[in-house]
Amino acid sequence: MHKIDIPQSIIDRVLERRGALHVHADLDPHRTALVVIDMQNCFLDPELAASSVPAAIEIIPAINRLASAVRETGGKVFWTLHTVNEGTLQDWSEWFGMFRGTPEQVRIRAKNMAVGSRGHALHPDMDKRPDDTVVMKDRFSAFLPESCDLAAQLRAGGYDTVLITGTATNVCCETSARDAMMFNFKVVMVSDATATWTDAEHNATLSNIYSIFGDVMDTDFLISCLRKNVPRNSAA
């Protein structure tokens, strides 16, 4: 599990600018969506992983607990699946061109992110339920319109707050969080339900999001915020 360390200077700056340590703590559970980024075998299973993130295994219980709390309090869970096909290899050739190795090795890597492959599937320990929604994306960000229709689905459902979990913290999670805020969603990055390769990378992203793009909370605090507002919103 990552050791969370947001510099005190950033915390002080946020408090001075916003007047509160957690600007999104008073959230509406019924308008809250949990977005689980790429908790797939292609990132969690070392045999299939294109870019294995060992720490991602450790956040599965936190994501499942948060998913249960979001459903219980009236929100919805969305699972993103990073997807690669022949079109992606051509349209995003700049990214694939940076990989070391032969074209065939790149295609093998892409094969484990193809729809229907074992690599593309959610890790079997993820608690996905029938009423959850699965969306596919072919870029890092789940909020890039050319990549995924998640933003449109959230707006259609009346959701204005997104809780970002999954992997990798500083890649797909961070780009999704930044874009979500730019599309006017309230963004909360969940500090102990996101994971990447090192503590340094993880904390750099948390610091970026907390200082500019949204809020950062841990699972326990976030669940308390969700449950605290259920009576008020249920009676409204």
C-alpha positions in Angstrom: 0.0 0.0 0.0 1.3 3.4 -0.8 2.5 5.7 2.0 0.5 9.0 1.5 2.6 12.1 1.8 1.1 15.4 0.4 3.5 18.3 1.3 2.3 20.5 4.1 2.9 23.5 1.9 0.3 22.3 -0.5 -2.2 21.5 2.3 -1.7 25.1 3.7 -2.2 26.6 0.2 -5.4 24.6 -0.3 -6.7 25.7 3.1 -5.9 29.3 2.4 -7.5 29.3 -1.1 -10.6 27.2 -0.4 -11.2 27.8 3.3 -11.6 24.0 4.0 -9.4 21.0 3.8 -12.0 19.1 1.8 -13.9 21.2 -0.7 -16.1 18.3 -1.8 -16.9 16.8 1.6 -20.5 17.9 1.5 -21.3 15.8 -1.6 -24.7 14.5 -2.7 -24.6 10.7 -2.8 -27.4 10.5 -5.3 -25.3 12.6 -7.8 -22.1 10.7 -7.1 -20.4 8.3 -9.5 -17.6 5.9 -8.6 -15.3 5.6 -11.6 -13.0 2.6 -11.4 -10.1 3.0 -13.8 -8.7 -0.1 -15.6 -8.6 -2.7 -12.8 -8.0 -5.3 -15.5 -5.8 -8.4 -15.8 -3.6 -6.6 -18.3 -2.4 -4.4 -15.4 -2.8 -6.7 -12.4 -1.9 -10.2 -13.7 1.9 -10.4 -14.2 1.5 -13.1 -16.9 -0.7 -10.8 -19.0 0.3 -7.4 -17.9 1.5 -4.9 -20.4 2.6 -2.6 -17.6 2.2 -4.6 -14.3 1.3 -2.5 -11.3 1.9 -4.7 -8.2 0.4 -2.2 -5.8 -2.9 -2.3 -7.6 -3.7 -5.7 -6.1 -3.6 -4.1 -2.7 -6.3 -1.6 -3.4 -9.0 -4.1 -4.5 -10.6 -4.3 -1.0 -10.9 -0.5 -0.7 -12.4 -0.2 -4.2 -15.0 -2.9 -3.5 -15.9 -1.3 -0.1 -16.3 2.0 -1.7 -18.4 0.6 -4.6 -20.7 -1.0 -2.0 -21.1 2.3 -0.1 -21.8 4.2 -3.3 -24.5 1.8 -4.4 -26.0 1.7 -0.8 -26.2 5.5 -0.7 -27.8 6.0 -4.1 -24.9 6.6 -6.4 -23.7 4.5 -9.3 -20.5 2.6 -10.2 -18.8 2.8 -13.6 -15.9 0.5 -14.6 -13.6 1.6 -17.4 -11.7 -1.0 -19.5 -8.6 0.2 -21.4 -9.0 -1.2 -24.9 -6.7 -1.6 -27.9 -7.7 -2.6 -31.4 -6.2 -2.2 -34.9 -7.7 1.3 -35.1 -6.0 2.3 -31.9 -2.6 1.1 -33.1 -2.9 3.4 -36.1 -4.7 6.4 -34.5 -2.4 6.5 -31.5 0.7 5.4 -33.2 2.8 8.0 -31.4 2.2 6.2 -28.1 2.8 2.7 -29.4 5.9 4.0 -31.3 7.6 4.8 -28.0 7.6 1.2 -26.8 10.9 -0.6 -26.9 10.7 -3.8 -29.0 9.7 -5.1 -32.4 6.3 -4.4 -34.1 5.3 -8.0 -33.2 6.0 -7.4 -29.5 3.8 -4.3 -29.6 1.0 -6.4 -31.2 1.3 -9.0 -28.5 1.1 -6.2 -25.9 -2.0 -4.9 -27.7 -3.5 -8.4 -27.9 -3.8 -8.5 -24.1 -5.9 -5.3 -24.2 -8.2 -6.5 -26.9 -11.9 -7.0 -26.3 -12.6 -10.6 -25.4 -9.1 -11.4 -24.2 -8.4 -12.5 -20.6 -6.1 -9.4 -20.3 -9.0 -7.1 -21.2 -11.3 -8.5 -18.5 -11.7 -7.0 -15.0 -9.6 -8.8 -12.4 -11.7 -11.6 -10.9 -11.6 -10.1 -7.4 -13.4 -6.9 -8.4 -16.9 -6.8 -7.1 -18.8 -5.8 -10.3 -22.6 -5.9 -9.9 -25.3 -6.2 -12.7 -26.5 -2.6 -12.2 -23.0 -1.2 -12.6 -22.0 0.2 -16.0 -18.9 -0.8 -18.0 -17.4 1.6 -20.5 -14.4 1.1 -22.8 -11.8 3.7 -23.5 -8.9 3.7 -26.0 -6.8 6.5 -24.5 -5.6 7.2 -21.0 -8.5 9.6 -20.1 -12.0 8.2 -19.6 -13.3 11.8 -20.2 -11.8 12.4 -23.6 -14.9 12.4 -25.9 -12.9 10.7 -28.8 -11.9 7.9 -26.3 -15.0 7.2 -24.3 -18.6 8.4 -23.8 -18.4 8.3 -20.0 -18.9 12.0 -19.5 -22.1 11.9 -21.6 -23.4 9.0 -19.6 -22.7 10.7 -16.3 -24.5 13.9 -17.5 -27.5 11.9 -18.7 -27.7 10.2 -15.3 -27.5 13.5 -13.4 -24.1 12.8 -11.8 -22.0 15.9 -11.0 -19.3 14.3 -8.7 -16.8 11.6 -9.7 -14.7 9.5 -7.3 -11.6 8.4 -9.1 -10.1 5.0 -8.2 -8.0 2.4 -10.0 -4.7 2.3 -11.8 -2.3 3.8 -12.7 -2.6 6.8 -10.4 -0.3 9.0 -12.5 -1.5 7.9 -15.9 -5.1 7.0 -16.6 -6.4 8.1 -13.2 -4.7 11.5 -13.3 -5.6 12.2 -16.9 -9.2 11.2 -16.2 -9.4 13.4 -13.1 -8.0 16.4 -14.8 -10.3 16.1 -17.8 -13.3 15.5 -15.6 -12.7 18.7 -13.7 -12.3 20.5 -17.0 -15.7 19.2 -18.0 -17.1 20.7 -14.8 -17.4 17.6 -12.7 -16.5 17.7 -9.0 -13.5 15.4 -8.7 -12.3 13.4 -5.7 -9.2 11.2 -6.0 -9.3 8.4 -3.5 -5.8 8.2 -2.0 -5.9 4.6 -0.8 -7.9 3.2 -3.7 -5.5 4.3 -6.5 -2.2 2.7 -7.2 0.9 3.1 -9.4 4.5 1.9 -9.4 6.1 4.1 -6.7 5.1 6.2 -3.7 6.8 9.2 -5.4 4.6 9.0 -8.5 1.5 8.3 -6.5 2.0 11.3 -4.2 3.0 13.6 -7.0 -0.4 13.0 -8.6 -2.3 13.4 -5.3 -0.5 16.7 -4.8 -1.4 17.9 -8.3 -5.1 17.0 -8.0 -5.4 18.3 -4.4 -3.7 21.6 -5.2 -5.6 22.5 -8.4 -8.1 20.0 -9.9 -10.2 18.7 -7.0 -10.1 16.9 -3.7 -8.3 14.0 -2.2 -9.8 11.7 0.4 -9.2 8.2 1.7 -11.9 5.5 1.6 -13.0 5.7 5.2 -13.5 9.4 5.1 -15.3 9.3 1.8 -17.7 6.6 3.0 -18.5 8.7 6.0 -19.2 11.7 3.7 -21.6 9.6 1.6 -23.5 8.1 4.6 -23.7 11.5 6.4 -25.7 13.0 3.6 -28.1 10.2 2.9 -30.9 11.3 5.3 -30.8 14.9 4.1 -31.0 13.9 0.5 -33.5 11.1 0.9 -35.9 13.5 2.7 -35.5 16.2 0.0 
